[in-house]
Amino acid sequence: MNVRVRLFARYRELAGSGSLDVEVPPSSTALDVFDRVAERFPEMRPMRASTLMAVDEEFVRPDTELREGEELALMPPVSGGSAGPLVRIQEEPLDLHELVRAVEHPSAGGLVTFAGVVRDHHEGKRVTAISYEAYGSMAEAKMRQIAAEVERRWPECRIAMLHRTGQLEIGEASVMIAVSAPHRAEAFDACEYAIDTLKQLVPVWKKEAYEDGAMWLEYEHRLAQQQARERLEA
């Protein structure tokens, strides 16, 4: 299908034009279109995680599917600020390289990553798959809140978080976090805080499939959730 892409600021300069027509497969996302454009203009790639995207003059998530003839605007972070930490709920497989690119910078002497992976057992039962469901907009808002708290507690840290939804097979990553800092101790501490608080506070649920049935599970009990709220509010 054909998507009209509008480019602004640095992107317009790199392309030598304010608009392009891009051919992509049906059901491609806004991020898929960005990647297609970045194949032609590789200098755009380092800004992949912070690019602002809009369809028909409305901001959209990178995983928004596009339709034939829609106009997608690709915009670098606005002057005087940034798009904020990379946080996203998505159905597509998680890309650790995207997270690393989002947090790496010359002053970072330590970069820590965490991936939560679907295992093949739980409490003596053999797990065959896991399905994740999220209250997407609220989940991302809570993830941004956690990221802001990380940056408050460890001011020199940068953080990025992704969580996947839908059905995952054994060995696939359901959540990934990357944290960079001048020193490794801060990076480890911030990453541990982020995953512990995410599991307790972010509205994501999982349903484990077994050989003899399936069951919805909670990440943590209500007390742990309350403790997470108190940590954020302290």
C-alpha positions as CSV (number, residue, x, y, z in Angstrom):
1,M,0.0,0.0,0.0
2,N,1.0,3.6,-0.4
3,V,1.5,6.0,2.5
4,R,2.3,9.7,2.1
5,V,5.0,10.6,4.6
6,R,5.6,14.2,5.6
7,L,9.0,15.1,7.1
8,F,10.0,18.1,9.2
9,A,13.1,19.9,10.5
10,R,16.2,17.6,10.4
11,Y,14.3,14.8,8.6
12,R,13.2,17.2,5.8
13,E,16.8,18.3,5.4
14,L,18.1,14.7,5.2
15,A,15.5,13.7,2.6
16,G,15.8,16.9,0.6
17,S,12.0,17.1,0.5
18,G,9.1,17.7,2.8
19,S,7.1,14.7,1.6
20,L,7.6,11.2,0.3
21,D,5.4,8.4,-1.0
22,V,6.4,5.1,0.6
23,E,5.2,1.6,-0.4
24,V,4.8,-0.8,2.5
25,P,2.9,-4.1,3.0
26,P,-0.7,-4.0,4.2
27,S,-1.1,-3.6,7.9
28,S,2.2,-1.9,8.3
29,T,2.7,0.3,11.4
30,A,3.9,3.8,11.7
31,L,7.2,2.4,12.9
32,D,7.4,0.1,9.9
33,V,7.1,3.2,7.7
34,F,9.8,5.0,9.6
35,D,12.1,2.1,9.2
36,R,11.5,2.0,5.4
37,V,12.3,5.7,5.2
38,A,15.4,5.2,7.4
39,E,16.7,2.6,5.0
40,R,17.0,5.5,2.5
41,F,18.3,8.0,5.0
42,P,20.3,6.1,7.6
43,E,21.1,9.3,9.6
44,M,17.5,9.1,10.9
45,R,18.1,5.7,12.7
46,P,19.6,7.1,15.9
47,M,16.4,9.1,16.5
48,R,14.1,6.1,16.0
49,A,13.0,5.8,19.6
50,S,12.3,9.5,20.1
51,T,10.6,10.3,16.8
52,L,7.1,11.8,17.1
53,M,4.5,10.4,14.8
54,A,1.1,11.6,13.7
55,V,-1.6,10.4,11.3
56,D,-3.8,12.9,9.7
57,E,-2.7,15.6,12.2
58,E,-3.3,13.4,15.3
59,F,-0.4,11.9,17.3
60,V,-0.3,8.1,17.2
61,R,1.7,5.3,18.8
62,P,4.5,3.7,16.8
63,D,2.6,0.4,16.6
64,T,-0.5,2.1,15.0
65,E,-1.5,0.3,11.8
66,L,-1.8,2.5,8.7
67,R,-4.3,2.4,5.9
68,E,-3.9,3.0,2.2
69,G,-3.6,6.7,1.4
70,E,-3.1,7.9,4.9
71,E,-0.6,10.7,5.6
72,L,2.0,10.0,8.3
73,A,4.1,12.8,9.7
74,L,7.6,12.0,11.1
75,M,9.0,14.6,13.5
76,P,12.2,14.8,15.4
77,P,11.9,15.7,19.1
78,V,10.7,19.3,19.4
79,S,13.2,22.1,20.2
80,G,13.8,22.8,23.9
81,G,12.6,19.3,25.0
82,S,12.3,15.7,24.2
83,A,9.6,13.1,23.7
84,G,10.5,11.7,27.1
85,P,11.7,8.2,28.0
86,L,10.8,5.4,25.7
87,V,7.9,3.4,27.2
88,R,5.5,1.3,25.2
89,I,2.9,-1.5,25.3
90,Q,3.0,-3.5,22.1
91,E,2.0,-6.7,20.5
92,E,5.1,-7.1,18.4
93,P,8.3,-8.9,19.6
94,L,10.5,-6.7,21.8
95,D,13.7,-5.3,20.4
96,L,16.5,-5.0,22.9
97,H,18.6,-2.9,20.5
98,E,15.9,-0.3,20.3
99,L,16.0,0.1,24.1
100,V,19.8,0.3,24.2
101,R,19.8,3.0,21.5
102,A,17.2,4.9,23.5
103,V,19.4,5.2,26.6
104,E,23.0,5.0,25.5
105,H,25.0,8.3,25.6
106,P,28.7,9.3,25.9
107,S,28.5,10.0,29.7
108,A,27.1,6.5,30.5
109,G,29.8,4.2,31.9
110,G,27.2,1.5,32.9
111,L,24.3,0.2,30.8
112,V,22.1,-2.5,32.4
113,T,19.3,-4.4,30.6
114,F,16.7,-6.8,31.9
115,A,14.4,-9.1,30.0
116,G,11.5,-11.1,31.5
117,V,11.2,-14.3,29.5
118,V,8.3,-16.9,29.4
119,R,9.4,-20.0,31.2
120,D,8.1,-23.5,30.7
121,H,6.8,-24.2,34.3
122,H,5.0,-22.6,37.2
123,E,4.4,-24.2,40.6
124,G,4.9,-27.7,39.3
125,K,2.8,-27.3,36.1
126,R,4.2,-27.4,32.6
127,V,3.4,-24.0,30.9
128,T,2.8,-24.2,27.1
129,A,2.2,-20.4,26.5
130,I,1.3,-17.2,28.2
131,S,-1.2,-14.5,27.1
132,Y,-0.8,-10.9,28.3
133,E,-3.5,-8.3,28.4
134,A,-3.0,-4.6,29.3
135,Y,-5.0,-1.5,29.9
136,G,-2.8,0.1,27.3
137,S,-3.1,3.8,27.9
138,M,-3.1,3.5,31.7
139,A,-0.2,1.0,31.6
140,E,1.9,3.4,29.6
141,A,1.0,6.3,31.9
142,K,2.2,4.2,34.9
143,M,5.4,3.3,33.1
144,R,6.1,7.0,32.4
145,Q,5.5,7.6,36.1
146,I,8.0,4.9,37.1
147,A,10.5,6.3,34.6
148,A,10.1,9.8,36.1
149,E,10.7,8.4,39.5
150,V,13.8,6.7,38.4
151,E,15.1,9.9,36.9
152,R,14.3,11.7,40.1
153,R,16.1,9.2,42.3
154,W,19.0,8.7,40.0
155,P,19.2,12.0,38.1
156,E,21.9,10.9,35.7
157,C,20.1,7.8,34.6
158,R,18.3,7.2,31.4
159,I,15.6,4.5,31.2
160,A,13.5,2.8,28.6
161,M,10.8,0.1,29.1
162,L,8.7,-2.1,26.8
163,H,6.0,-4.6,27.6
164,R,4.4,-7.0,25.2
165,T,0.8,-8.2,25.0
166,G,-0.9,-11.0,23.2
167,Q,0.2,-14.7,23.2
168,L,3.8,-15.4,23.8
169,E,5.6,-18.7,23.4
170,I,8.2,-20.3,25.7
171,G,11.4,-18.3,25.5
172,E,9.9,-15.1,24.2
173,A,10.5,-11.8,26.2
174,S,7.4,-10.2,27.8
175,V,9.1,-7.2,29.3
176,M,12.4,-5.4,28.7
177,I,14.1,-2.5,30.5
178,A,17.3,-0.7,29.8
179,V,19.0,1.8,32.1
180,S,22.2,3.7,31.6
181,A,24.1,5.7,34.2
182,P,27.6,7.1,34.7
183,H,28.4,4.2,37.1
184,R,27.2,0.6,37.2
185,A,25.8,0.7,40.7
186,E,23.2,3.3,39.9
187,A,22.3,1.5,36.7
188,F,21.7,-1.8,38.5
189,D,19.7,-0.1,41.4
190,A,17.5,1.8,39.0
191,C,16.8,-1.2,36.8
192,E,15.9,-3.3,39.8
193,Y,13.6,-0.6,41.1
194,A,11.9,-0.2,37.7
195,I,11.1,-3.9,37.2
196,D,9.9,-4.5,40.7
197,T,7.6,-1.4,40.6
198,L,6.4,-2.2,37.1
199,K,5.3,-5.7,38.2
200,Q,3.4,-4.3,41.1
201,L,1.8,-1.2,39.7
202,V,1.3,-1.4,35.9
203,P,-2.1,-2.9,34.9
204,V,-0.9,-5.9,32.9
205,W,-2.4,-9.4,33.4
206,K,-1.2,-12.8,32.3
207,K,-3.0,-16.0,31.5
208,E,-0.9,-19.1,31.7
209,A,-1.8,-22.0,29.4
210,Y,-1.1,-25.5,30.7
211,E,-1.4,-29.0,29.2
212,D,-4.7,-29.4,31.1
213,G,-6.2,-25.9,31.1
214,A,-5.4,-22.3,31.7
215,M,-5.4,-19.7,34.6
216,W,-5.3,-15.9,35.0
217,L,-2.5,-14.9,37.4
218,E,-1.8,-11.7,39.3
219,Y,1.7,-10.2,39.4
220,E,1.6,-9.5,43.1
221,H,-1.0,-9.3,45.9
222,R,-2.6,-6.0,46.9
223,L,-0.2,-5.3,49.7
224,A,2.7,-5.2,47.2
225,Q,0.7,-2.9,44.9
226,Q,0.1,-0.6,47.8
227,Q,3.7,-0.6,48.8
228,A,4.6,0.3,45.2
229,R,2.2,3.3,45.3
230,E,3.7,4.4,48.6
231,R,7.2,4.3,47.1
232,L,6.2,6.5,44.2
233,E,4.4,9.0,46.5
234,A,7.2,9.2,49.1
